[in-house]
Amino acid sequence: MKPFLATAALLASATALAAQTPSTSPDGASWMRYPALSPDGRTLVFTYKGDLYTVPSSGGAAVPLTSHAANDVMPVWSRDGKRIAFASDRHGNYDVYVVGVGGGEPTRLTFHSAPEYPYSFTADGARILFGAARQDAAANRLYPTAAQPELYAVSATGGRPTQVLTTPAENARPSADGRFLIYEDRKGGENAWRKHHTSAVARDVWILDTRSGEHRQVTTFAGEDRDPVFTKDGRAFHYLSEASGTLNVHRMSVDGGASQQLTQFTGVPVRFLSMADDGTLAFGWDGQIYTMAAGGKAQRVPITVTADDKSNRQRILAVTQGAQGLVVSPNGKEVAFLYRGDVFVNAAEGGGTKRITATPEAETGLEFSPDGKALVYASERGGKWAIYEARRARDAEPYFYVSTVVRETPLISNEKQNTHPSFSPDGKTLAYLENRNTLRVIDLATRQARTLLTEKELFGNDHWFQWSPDGKWIAFDLDVPGIAPSEVGLVRADGTGQVVNLTQSGFNDARPRWILGGKAMMWFSNRDGMKSVAQSGSTQQDAYAMFFDREAWERFRLSKDEFTLVKDAEERLAKARGDSAKGKDSAAARTPAKPLTLDLADLDARRARLTVASASLGDALVSRDGETLYYLARFERGLNLWSTNLRSRETKMVLQLNANGGNMAWDREQKFLYLLADSTISRIDPSAATPKRDVVSLAGENSLDVDAERAAMFDHVWRRTRDTFYTGGFHGADWTTLRAVYAKYLPHVGTNAAFTELLAELLGELNVSHSGASYAFTTPTDDATASLGLFYDQAYVGPGVKVAEVIRGGPLDRSDVRLRPGAIIRAVDGVDIEPSRDIAELLNRKAGKNVLLTITDGGATSEVVVKPVPPAEEGRLLYARWVRRNAEEVDRESGGQLGYVHIPGMNDGAYRTTFEEIMGKYATRQGIVVDTRNNGGGDLVADLAMFLSGQRFFDYTTDTRSAGYEPNFRWTRPTVAIANEANYSDGHCFAYAYKQQKLGPLVGMPVPGTCTFAGWESLPDGIRWGVPGLGVKDATTGQYLENLQTEPDVKVRNEQRAAAAGKDQQLEAAVAALKKLTQQRTAVVP
């Protein structure tokens, strides 16, 4: 995995940055990042276009230090100024490398697949301090998470890393004498590029006395304090602080006190602080690099860079897979689809592919006109979404896929955002969405438009609607204000009458389709499906039909035998009339449908469940005669194609697909199903004796202009944020001005990683949770360090590695091995583990494979074959171990009277575990410690609040024995909850609700206000970004919970030294508080 996680830590994001401004530009290069000043103050090193460059600190032409296709970032100088350590993702993840100041081939120093980032050289220059979430020490009591790295040191010439601290210490830098380390803490996983937030998760500066082991907090500003560096005499330090409103350079005594602001920059933040021995500072601001002599003013360093691109800016991409948005032409001869935001048309049977649009902006919402002569779609051009029509220019070319010329004209282009075009069946009018939440219909001849639906009926960004066959009605997904479940609505296409709620179920009803020529409607609902224990969890769905015609309903209800008799009679009548009826079916398909008369009375009595078993549904279609349902359903693994005879109820699998997702469409004659599943288009004859899946071959080309596409994506992100951000004030950010501020960097961005970081910096201005951007890709040769399920003795320095603990459930926790602490693993697959070698190097890409270990235990040597596990499985084992230790402590300290559960996320699985533990193992306990620390969110707050707030109102009993009570599905005894700075999203919602509802004491640290809904989207190049489109308010106060921090009733910090020694101070405080509660209450044992 090559992660570019702009929502992770500033250091952990460590993306390669680039600039494209030529050396002849009057302003020189821009978007230069991660500058570091040499100890003698003469030379700067920085990242540009994914490589490291050096330049005199007075300015001039930069010289490349590295030249590699990988991303080289975060350079740090050796104490003597002769070497530079940096992070590079040359093996799929960031490792620490070192290179001489004159360049040459770098030396790789670390080999673990966890991202490893250098912070500084040690005072003696012999080792390099770096951060990585490899594995906490066995004694550590902090939550095991990749969001909080440990601190390590590795020899500057290579060797086995050693753990310096098991607690987070980012940007750690030593004092000149090496006694002290100054660092910034890391308390959670909030977007590292977020600005202006004042909360408990913001970074603070600490100093570690390496002799005593004491950690001392030296900054207490509620916002960001980061990038600390000692002065030469060690009496003070410089750092970056947002105390002035944006990150600026500050100075403070190591003894604390008032800080002195040294720079007065406004707008974008100062980044990447470093210092020379003479006190000269270097940092980045506004894409440039600055230096500031001690007591002086900041000076911009004029830099020019001459660099070639590492890949073509103009590229040709083969379009053979990756299709999205399938539609089939009315004549069944063509299929249209999207690829990387452009429109393509292909022969329905494969063999010819025509690119219709060639824009850097994205197109979406494809549809053929009813006569098949035009394609309509929405495109985001010129700062707005507009609807366009493409037509074949030459009559001699009957299909799009063989057309040499296709002409495009705008259909609807104004100051609004117009999307989701859909032709009426006669092609005379077009329905579309305006500004996301308004459904309009326009007469294409008169250009007169009318509004059918507004935000009273539509909410969100994407809406499903479909014309009736006669063009008089539109069925749609109805969003009732204040009601979470969706319904199915009906509205007249002429704008008259009232909106009709067809389903009114309180369940989720969605995706209506007209069937039987408009006499009925099919839709999906979860009303009969199995559901998660958690109300917000996944549920199974069924396909249903609602009949608007009584005769059609009565015909549908006929038994198989009754229907056979009716069909026989109809066939005899048709035969008596002669053969004049032949061909009428196909002719009818090409003539306008007769106006429908919809009987909307007593619809509940004309409703039927079509599927025989509930499942996770992807899509569904009904045959023209209404006798067969074809649907994509997931019962076990992926989606498969199923059919149900709606008369006999016979159900069978048509094709096994095991697809992750898919949608279907009929051809004109409804003989073939066209399926888009996992980006592959297929044609299927579902009625064949042995149906098969014929893949529709694609053979197109996409000419990609990388820079133009990036500019379009930037505009899209800015515009969508403007239109969808949950509150109009943008948290005080001037969103219009910020577009220009960050858009000016675009010509200087040369990699996806740099662009991701640019988006994250822009979105970080909003000071909101659930925002940022991320980019990741993998290759088969990436390092992936497998785990043996062991803790290693960090103090051991001999050959091999010494076992400190065998993790329960791990690969070596076996009855036939009996590995004990103190045993030495001497070799892996016959390769000796030298004292200078990291075992991680020998375990890369070994997960699930047989590995031979040579083990020495008490003088005896043995060989063991084991299958190491992937890093994710090790994480699961470490989490289980952490929970087990906490539960054992609560049990021990309470004498078996209290129980303990941890809730890692707000989902059905976590709720099931919580319910099982509390109502099973701990059913007779007097109280429960509900630990939510590091809860990453989801949607479970209502379930938990209800579950933990039970009040007993019945006892089922005799005179001598209780048999139960009501409510027997809710906990009715005391609880104490624990939360910390790393609680996020619904993890914060729970902490807030727990305290607001007075369910019990809240223990731990303040929880930042992140109770907001996420809104993530993927861009054409794979970047994932988002901002919240929906906030959460306290129903009693009307106040948004975003940025509203929740303070605990009992504030307790887990101090670094105590946690590293195995002490959980927050858990101890929670047990004490719960003991007090239970002592005040007379327990009623059921």
N, C-alpha and C positions, 0 to 999 in steps of 0.2 A: 504494500500500500504506500502510495506517495501522497501524504496528506498536506493540503494547504488550508488549514482550518483557521480562517480568520475569526471564527467565533471562539476559538480556544485562547490559550494564554498568548500574550504578546510575543514571548520568546518561543512558545511552542508553535506559533503560526509560521514564523521564520520563512516567509515565502521569498522566492527569488524575484528581484525587482529589476525593472528595465527602463530604458529611455531610448528614444529613437531620434532625438534632435541631432542633426549633423554638426560636426565640429565648426562649420561655417556659420551656424546660427549666432546672431548677436548676443543672445542670452546664454549661450553654451548649453550644457546638459541640464536636465531637471529630473525630478523624481529619483534622486540619488538617496539611498537609504543605508542605514546601519554604519554611519561613519565612525571611525575610531582613530584617535590621535596617538602617535608614537610617543614613548616615554620622553624622548628628547624634544618633542614638540615640532619636529621638522617635517614630518610626513603624515599624510592622512591615507587611510585605506577605507574603501566603501564598496558597496554592492551596486552594480550597474548592469542591467540586462542579464542577470543571472551569474555574472562573473565578478571577481574582486579586481579592483583597480587601486593603484597608489598614485598620489599626486603630492607635490610639495604643499605644505600648509599655507604657503603664500599664494597658491593657485598655479594654474598652467594646464598643460596637456597631461591628461591622466594616462598611465601606463598599465596595461593588463597584467595582473598577477596570476590569475588562473584563466584557463580557457577550456571549458568543458560543456557538454550538452546539459549537464545537471545544474542545479541551483546552488550557488555558493554564497552563503550569507553569514551574518553575525561574526565578523572578524574581531579578534582580540590580540593585542601585542604581547610578546614576551617581555620580561623585565629589562633585558638587554637590547631590545629593539631589533633583534636579528631574525626573529621568527614570528609568524602570525598563525594563530589557530582559528579555525572557522568550521562551520557546519555545512555539510554537503549531502545531497540525497542521491549520490551516485549508485547506491545499491537499493534504491526504493524507499529509503527512510533517511532521516538526517543522522549522520554520524560526525564525530569530531575528527578533523584532519589538521595537519600542521604543514606549513610550507615556509621556505626561507624567504626573506624579504625581497630577494632578487628573483623570485619565481622558481620554476622548475616543477618536478613531479611531486605532488603533495604526498604525505605519509598518512595512512589511515590509522587512527588510534583506538577507535571503539567499533564494536561489531554487533551490538545488540540491535534488534529491529525496533525497539522503542525509540522514538525521536530523542536525540542527544544533542544538546546545545551548549557550546562553551561560554563561560561567563568571564573568566580571567585566568591568568597564570598565578600560581602561588608566589608569595613574597620572595622565595629563593629561586624562582624561575624553573624549578625542577618538574613541577606538575601543573596540570591544567584542571581547573574546577569546571565542572559541567553539570547540567541538570538533566534528569531523565526519570521517567516513571518505570523503572525496571522491576523493582520489588522492594517493598518496605522491609525493614528489619523485623525479625520474628517477634520482638517484644513490643513493637509499636502498636499503639491503640487507636491511631487515626483510621478513618475509613479508607479501605484500599481502593484507590481511584487513579486513573491516568491523568486526571485534571490537577493533581497535586504532586509534582515530581520530587524525587529525593535529590540530594546533593552528593556528587561523586568527585573523585580526583583520579587522574590517570597520568602516568609519566609522560613528559613531553617527548620522549623518544619511543614511547610505546610500552605496553605492558598490561597487566591485569588491573582494571579499575577497582578502587576501594570506596566504600560508602563513607562519606564524611558526616552527613546528617540524614536521618530517615524522615525528618520533617521538611516541608517545603522551604526553600531559601533561594529565590531566584535572583539573578544578577548579583551573585555573591562576589565581593571583591575584598581582598585582604588589606590590612594596614601595612605600612612599610616594614614594620618589624615582624609581621605575620601573626601577632598575638590575637588580633581582632578580625572578625569578618563582618562586613556590613552588607545587608541584603534587603530585599523587599519580600514580604510574605505573600502567600497565595492561598486564599481561603475558600475559593470556589471556582467555577468554570465560566463565569460571565465573559462575554465578548471583550477581548483585550483591547480592542480599538474603541470601545464605548467611551464617550466623553461626558463630562459635567455631572456624573452621578455622585451623589453623596450617600453612601450606604456602608454597611458593615463589611461588604465584600471588597470594597476599594482597598488598594494596597497601602501598606504602611512600611516604614523603614525600621529595621531592627539591627542591633549590634550583638554579635556573639563573642563572648570572651572564651577563646579556645582552651584556656587553662582551667577555668572554673566550670565551663559548660553552661554559664548563665546567658540567657537570651534577654535582651533589654529593648523594649520598644522606645524609639526616640522621636517619631512623628505621630501625631494624633489627629491630624486634619481628617475630617469625615470623607473627603474625596480622595483622589489619586495622589500618592506620593511614591515615586519610583526612580529607578536608575541611580542609586546612590553611589558615590565614590569618595573615599577618604581624601582629605588634604595630605600633603607630604608629611606634615608633623603629626597627623593623626588626631589633632585637637578638634577638627571640624570636618564637615563633609558637605559636598554639593549634591543636589538631587533635583529632580523635576517634580513640580507640584502644581495642582490645579487650584490652589488657594486663591489665585487672582481671577479665576474664571476659565482660564485655559492653561495648559501645561507651560510653565516657564522655569527657568533655572533659579534655584534657591540655594541658600547657604545656611547651615545651622551648626551650633556647637554640639559635640558629641554628648555633652551633659544636658542637652535639651534647651528649652527656652524658646525665645522668639526666633522665627526664621527671617532671613533677609532675602528679599526678591532681587535678583541680579539682572534679569532681563524683563522687558516690558512688551513682549510680543502679544498681539491679539489675533483673533480669528483661529486659524489652524494651530495645532499644538506643536510645541517643541518636542522632538524625539531624539533618542539615542545619545545620551550624555556620556562623554569620556573626558579624561584629563591627563595632561602631560605632567612630568615631574616638577616643572616650574610653575605649576598652577594654571597653565593655559587650558581652557575648556574647549571642547568641540562638540557640536550637536547639529541636528538637522532641523530645518524649518522651511515650510512652503516649498518642498522639493529641492532645496538648496542646502549647502553645508556652510556652517558658520564656525568661526573660532572667536574666543574672547580671552585676552590676556588678563592675568590677575589684576583686579582693580580697573580694568579697561572696559571698553564697549564692544559689543558683538560686531564682527566684521564678516560679511559674506565672502566666501572663497570663490573666486572666478575659476571655473573648471570647464574645460572642453574635453570631450571624449570622442575618439574615432573608433567605431566598432561596427563590425559587420553583423548582420542578422544570422542567427543560427539555423533558421528555417525560412522558407519562402513565405513572403507576405501574401502573395497570390498563389492559391493552391487549387488543384483539381482533385475533388473527392469522388470516388466511385460510389454510385448509388446502387447498391445491390442488396442492401438490407437497411433496417432502421426506419421503416415507414411508420407514419402516424396519421390518424385522421382519415380512415378509409371511407370513400363513397363510391357507389356504382352508378354508371350512366343509365338513363332510362332504357336505352336499347340493349343494355347488357354487354356491350362490346368493349367498354373501357372502365377502368378504375382510376380514381384520382386519390392522391395521398400527399402528405407533407413530409419533407425531409429537411432537417435543419432549418425549418422555417420557410422553405420555398415550396411552391406547388408543382407537382408532377402528375402526368397522366400516363398510364400504362395500358397496353393491350390486355384485355381481361384474361386472355389465355396465356399471357406472357409473351416476351419477345420484342417489345418496342416500348421505349420510355422517352417521353418528351418533357423537358423542363418548361414550365409555363411562366414562372416568375423568376427573376434574378435580382433580388433586392437584398441589401444587408439587413433590412428590417424583417420582422417575422410576419408571416401570413398565418391565418387560422380560420376555422369555420367554413370548410369547403362544402359546396353543394352544386350539383348540376341543375340547370334549368329543366323544366318538364319536357321540353322538346329536345334536350340533349345538346343544343347548339351553343350553350354558354356555360361557363363556370363562374360562380360568385364566391367571394371570400373577403375576409377583413384583413387589412394590412395597416401596420403602425408606421406611417410615413409622415414626414413633415411636422412632427410634433403632435400627431393625433392619430387615432384609429379611424379609418375610412373603409367603405365597402366598395370593392371593385368588381368589374365584370370582364371576363376574358372570352373572346370569340375567335373561331377559326376565320382567317382572312380569305381563304381560297375555297370555293365550292368544290373544286376538283379533288380536294383532300377531305374525305368524309369524316375523319376522326381526328381528335386532338393529337393522338400519339404519332400520327404520320404527317401532321401539319408542319409546313416550313415556316409559316408566319402566323402568329397569334397576336391579335390586337386587344389591348387592355384599355378600358375606360372607367373612370370613377362613376359609381352609381349614387352613392351617398357620401358626400365630403363636405363637412361644415366645421364649425368650431366645437362640436360635440365629439364624444368618443362612441363610435358606431361599430358594433360587432354582431356576430351570430346571425348572419343573413339566412333567410329561408323563404323560398318561393312558395306562393300559393299553388295549389294543384293546376290551375289554368295558366300559371306563369304571368298573370297580369299585375299581381301585387307582390310585395316583398315584406316579410316581417323581419324585424331586427331589434337589437337591444341598443338603447341610447344611454350613455353614461352608466352602464352596468345594471341599473335597476329600473329601467323604463322600457316596456315592450311597445314598439310602434309598428304600424303597417303603412306602407307608402304605395300609392297607385303609380305604377311605372310610366303610365301614359300622361297623366295630368300632373304628376309630381306632388300631389296632395297627400299629406301624411296625417295620421290620427293616432292618438295614444290609447292603448288598451289597458296597460297595467303600469303601476308605479311602484315605488319602494314600499307602499302599503302591502303589496302582494309579493314583491321580489326583494330578496336581500342577499348580498354576497357578490361574487364575481362571475360565476358561471351558472347558467340557468337552462333547464331542459324545457322545450316546448315543441309541439307538433301540430300542424294543420290537420283538420278533418279532411277526408277525401273530397268532400264537396266544397271545401274552401270557406265554409261559413262559420266554423268554430276553431278554437285553438285550445288544446289541452296542455297543461303546464304544471310544473312543480310549484306549489303554493306555499309561501312562507307567511304564516300568520304572526303578526307582531306580538312579541312577548311569549310565544309558544315555540319551544325548541323543535318538536317533531315536524317534519314537512308533511303536507297533504297534497292531494291532486286537485287542481282547480280547472275550471272550464269558463271560457269567456267567448262572447260573440266577436267575430272578426270585424264586424262593421262598427264596433264600439258602442253598441246599444246594450241595454240590459245590465244586469248585475253579475259580478263574479260569483260562480257557484263552487262551493267546496263539495267535491264529489265524495270524498272518503270520510272525513270527520271522524277519524278513528283514535287519535291520540298516539298512534304508532307512527313509524316512519313510512310514509307512502310516497312513491316517487316514480319517475320515468314512464309516464303514460304513453302508450302507442295505440293508435286506432287499428282495429281489426274488423274482419267481416264487412269490409266496405264502409266502415263507420257505424255499423249497427252496434258495435261493442268497443270496449276499451280494455287493453291489458296494462297492468302496472305491477310494480314490485312493492311488497310490504313485509315487515317483520312481525306481523301480528300473531302468526302461528308458529314461528320458528323458535328453536331453542336459543336462549340468550345467556350472556355471561352473568355471573353472580353480580358483578358491578353493573349498575344501571347504564354507565357510559361505555361498557365493553361492547365487543362485537356481537352481532346477532345474526342468526340465519334468516334467510328470506324465502318467500314464495312468489310465484307469478299468479296473479288473480285476473279475473275478467269481470267487467261490469257491463250489463246489457242495456242499451238505450232503446231497444225494439223488443216488444213482448213476443212477437212471433219468432224472432231469432233466439230469444231466451228459451222459449218452449221447445224449439227444435234442438237446441243445445242439450236440454235435459232429457231427451229421448234415450231410452236404453238402446243397447246395441241391436237387440232384436227389433224393437220398435222402429229404429232408424232404418234398418234393412228393409222393412216393409214400406216405409215412406219412400225410400230410394227406388225400390222396385216400381212403385206406382208412378213416380216421376219419370222413370225411364220408359215405362209403357206409354205414358202420355206423350212424351217427346217423340217416340217412335210413330205413334199414331199421327202426329203432326208432320211427319216426314223428316227429312234431313236438313231442313232450313235452319235448325239451331246450331248446326256444326260451325265451328269457328267463332261462335259468339263470345266465348270466354276471352280469346285473344283480342277480338275487336273491342270488347268492353274495356279491356285494359288500356286502350288508346283513346277512349272517348271520355268526355267529362262525366263525373259522377252526378247522379241525380241528387237534388237537394235533400238533405236528411231532415227527418222530423224526430227530434230527440225527446223521448219520454223520460223526464227527469223526476217523475214521482215514484216513490217507493223503490228507490235504487238499491237499498239494502236487501230487498227481497229478490233482486236479480243480480246477485254477486256469487261468483264461484271461484274456488281455489283450483288452479290449473295443475300445479306441480303436485306430485304425490308425496314428496319428502322435502322438507326444508333443507336449504343448503346456502352456501355463499355463492351468490349468482353474479355472473358477469354480464350476460345479455340474453335476450330471448326473442324469438319470432314465432308467429303462428302461420301455418300454411294458409293458402288462399281459401280453401274450402272450410277452414276452421276446425279441421279434424285432428291436426297434429301440432304439438308444441315442440319446438327445438330450442334448447337452451344450454348455456355454458354454466356448469355448476362445479363447485369444489366440495367434495365430501371428505376427502382425505388429503391428498397432496395438492396438485394443481387443478386448474379448470379443465374439464373434459366436456365434449359435446354429447348431450343426451337428447332423447326424444320421448315424448309421452303421447300415446293415442288418447285423445280426450274423450273418446267414447268408451273404449274398453279399459282405460287406465293402464294399459300395458306400457311399461317404461323400460328403456334399454339404453346402454351407452352406444352412441353412434361411432365416436372416435375418441381414442385416448390421446389427449394433448399434453396434459400436465403443464398447462400454461399459467403464467403469473397473472395475466390479464388479457382481455379481448373484447371485440365487438363484432357484430355480424350485420350483413345486409343481403337481401334477395336480389337476384337478377330480375329482369322484367317478367319472365314467364314463371318465376318462382320455382324453377327447376334446380338452380344451383344456389348454394349459400356461399357468400364470400366472407371470409374470416380474416380479421387482423388480430393476430395473437403474438405477443412478444416481438412486435415490430416486423413480423413476417405475414405476407398476404397469401392466402390459400383459397382454392376453389373446391367445393365439396358438393357432391350429389348425395344428399342425405337419404334419398329414397332407394338408392342402389342396394342390390342384394348384399354387396360387401362395399360399403362406402370407403372411399379413400381420400386422402388429402393431397391435392395437386398444388404444389407451391407455385405461385405466380412469379416467374423470374423477372427481376428488374435489371435493367442495363442502361442506367443513366449516368450523367455526370453533373457535378455541382461545382461551379467555379466560386471559390471562396476568397473574399477580400477580408483578411483577418482584421485589419485596422478599421475598416468600415463597419464590420459586424460588431466589433467592440464598441464603437461609438454608438451604434444603434442599441445595443444592450444597455449601455450606460443611460441613454435617454429613456429607455423602457423602465429601468429600475427607478429612475428619478420620477418619471411621470406616474407610474403605478403607485409609488409611495405617496405622491401628491394626492392621488385620487382615492386611495384606500386606507390611508393611515387612520387609526381609530378615533383620533381627536383632532379637530381643526387647527388647534394652536401649534401643532408640531413640537410641543414641549418647549416653546420659546425659540426654536431654531428658525432662522430665516431661510426657508426651503428654496425659495426662488433664487436668492443670492448664492446659496451653497451650490447650486447646479453649476454656475459659472466658475466658482472657486475650484471645484474638483475637475470640471471638464477640461480645464486648461492643461491638466497633466496627461490627458489621453494621448497626445502625440508622442509622449515620452515613455509610454508603457509598451513593453515588448514581449511579455509572457502572460499566460493565463494566471500564473501565480501572482504576478504584480497587479494584474487587473482585479483579481479577487481582493487583494489587500486594499486597492483603491476604493472599491465598492464598500468594503468594510469600514474604511475611514469615513466615507461619506455618510453611511447609515449610522455610524457611531455618533454623529452630530445630534441625532434625535434623542439621545439619552433615554433609551427605551430598551427593555429586555426583548428577547426573542427576535433579535435583529443581527445582521451580519451577513457574511458570505463565506462559502467554503468551496473548495475544488479538490478533487482527488482522482487519481487513476492508478491502476495496478498493471504490473507486467508479471509474467510467470517466473521471472528470475529475481524478483524482489526478495530481499532477506525477510525471513519470518522466523524468529527465534522460538523454537519449541521449548516446552517446559518439562522437566522431570518431576515436578511436584515436590520440590525441596526448598528449604531455607538453607543458605550457605553461611558458614562462619566467616564473617567479614574480617575478623582479625587474623585468620590463618594466611600464612604467606609461603608455605612450602609447595612442593609439587602436588598436583591434583587439587581437588576442592574438598573441603571438610563439610560434612553434613551437620547442620544445626538442628533441623527438625524435618521429619517426613510429614508432608501435608496429608491429612486424612482424605481419602478418596482419590488421591493422585496416582500416577502410573506406578510408583514404587511402594504404595501402600498395599502390599500383597502378602498373603499368608506364606508364600513360598520364598519370600525374600528376607523379611524381618530385618530391614536396614535400621541401624541404630544411630543416634547422634554420636558424632565423633568418628564415624566411618569416613574413609577417604576414597573418593572416586578418582582413580589414577589415569584412566584413559577412556576415550569415546571412540568406538569402532576401530580400536587398535592404535589410535593416535594419542600419544602421551600428552597430558595436560601439564605443560611446563609452568614453573612459578610465574612466568611473565605472560602466560596465555590466558585469555578469557574463554571460559567454557561456552559462552554464547556463540563464538565463532564456529564451534564444532556442532552446535545444535541448530544452526540455521537450515530451514527447509527440511527438517526431520520429523515434523509432526505426523503422527499416524504411521510412521515407518519403523521397522525393526532396527533398534540401535543396541549395540553391544557395549556394556559398561564393565570396566575392570575395577573391582572394589576391594579395598583393604580394610579389614575390620578386626581390630585386636590382634594383629599379626598374621591373620589368615587372609588369603587372596582368593577371590571368586569372580566368576563372570556371570552377568545377568543380561538377558535380552529383554528390552523394554520398549514400549511404544510411547514416546513423548506426546504431549497434548499441545494444541495450539494456544497462543497467548490468551484468547478469550476464555478457554476452559480453565486455565490457571486463574484468571480473574474470578470465575465462578467459585472455584475452590477456596480462594482467599476470602471472598465475601462470606461463604458459608462458615469458614473458620472464625471470622470476625464476629458474626452473629452468635455463634456458639460460645465464644469467650464471654460475650456480654450477658448472654442468658445464664451461663453458669455463675457469673458474678452476682447477678440479681438473685438467683436461687440461693446462693451461699450466704449473701449478706442479709437476706430476709428470712432465713431459716425455712425456706420452702413455702413462704406465705404469699410471695409476689411472683408474677410472671413477666416475661419480656418478649416483645416482638419488634422487629425492624421492618419498616415499609420503604423499600428502595425507590419505588416509582408508583405512580398513581394509575394502575391498570388492573385488569381483572385477575391476572395471575397473582399480583401482590395482595389483592383483596382476599382471594381464596386462601392464600397462606395465612393471612392475618386471622381470618374467620376460623380456619382449622386449628390454629394454635390457641387462640383465646377461648373458643367454645369447645375445644377438645382437651388438649394437654393442660391448659390452665383454667378449665371450667370451674374448679373449686377454689381457685386462688382468691385472695382478698382484694387484690388490685393488680393492675397491669401497667408496666412501663412501655409506652408507645414511642418508640424511637424513630424519628423521621429524618435524622441527619443525612445530608447529601441526597435527599430525595429530589430526583430530576424532573418530576412533574408527570403530567398526563391528564386524567380527568376522573377523580375519585373523591373529591372533597365532600360532596353531599352524602355519598355512601358511608364514608368513615364517620362523618358528623352524626348521621342517623344511628349507625351501629354503636357508637360509643356513648350515646346519650339516652340509652334505654332506661325506662322507669317501670319497675315491676308493679303490675296491677292485679294479677291473679296468681294464686298458688294452687297447684294440683296436688292434693294431699289427703291423707287419712289422719286419724288422731295420732298416729305414731310415725308416719313416714311421708316425706315429700316425693312426688313423682315428677315434678316439673313446675314450670311457671310460664307466665306470659309477660312480655314478649320473649320467646325462647330463641329468637334469632338476633337479639341485641344484647350487648353487654350492659349490665345494670350496676356494676360496682365501680369503685374509684379508678381513675387513671391519672397518670402524669405523662405529658408529652415532652420529648426532647427535639429541639431543632437547632440549626446553626446557620452560618453565613452561606453555606452551599445549598441550602434548600432553594428550589427554583420552580417557577411557574406554579403548578398546582401544589407543589411542595410548600410554597409560600401561602397559597390559598388555604391550605389545611391549618398552618400555624395561625393564620389570622382568624379563621373560623373557630378554631379550638379555643382561642382566647376570647373572642367576641361572644361566643355562645356559652362561655364559662363552663366548659366541660371538665376543667381541671387546671392545675398549675402548668405553665409552659416554662421549661428549663432549658438553658443553653445560652446561645448567643443571638443577637438580633438577626432577623431574617429580612434581607432586602426585598423591597416591594416589586415582585415580578409576577404577580397574579394577573396574567394577561394571556390572551389566546394567540398562538403562533399562526403565521401565514406564510408558508414557504413555497417557493416556486423554482423550477429549474429553467435555466437559460439554454439556448441552442448548443452552446459549447460545453455543457455539463456543469457549469457553475450553479450552485444552489444558494439562493439568497432569500431574505424575508424581512418583513416588518409586521407587527401585529395589526390586524384589521378589526379587531374586536377587543374591547376592554372589559374589565369587571369592576362594578361598583358595589359598595356596601349599600344594601337595600334600605337601611335605616338612615344613613347619613348622606347618601348620594355621592360619596367621595370615591374617585377611582383608586383602586388598590395599587396600580402601577406607581412605583417610587414612593409608596407609603410603607415604610419599614415597620415590621412588627417587633415590638420589644418583649423580651421574655419576662415572666414574673420573677424568675430566679436566674440572674445573669452569671454564667460561669464559663470561663474560657478554659479549654484544654491547653495548658501551657506546654510548649515544645519539649522542654526537658522532662516533664512528668510523663507526657504521652510516649516519648521515646523509651522511657524506663518501664512502661507497661501500666501506667495509671490513667484511668479514664475519669477525670474529675467531674465531667458533666453527668455521667452515669451515676456516680456516687451521690451527687446532689439530687438526682431524680429519685433514687431509692430512698434517700432520707426524707424527701418531701412526700413520697407515697406512703412511707411508714407512718408519718404524722397523720395523713388523711385516714388511713385505715384504723389507726388507734382511736380516732375521733368518731368512728362509725361502728355501730354494732353490726357485725356481719350476719347476714341471713343466708345460710347455706341451703341451697335447694335440695 
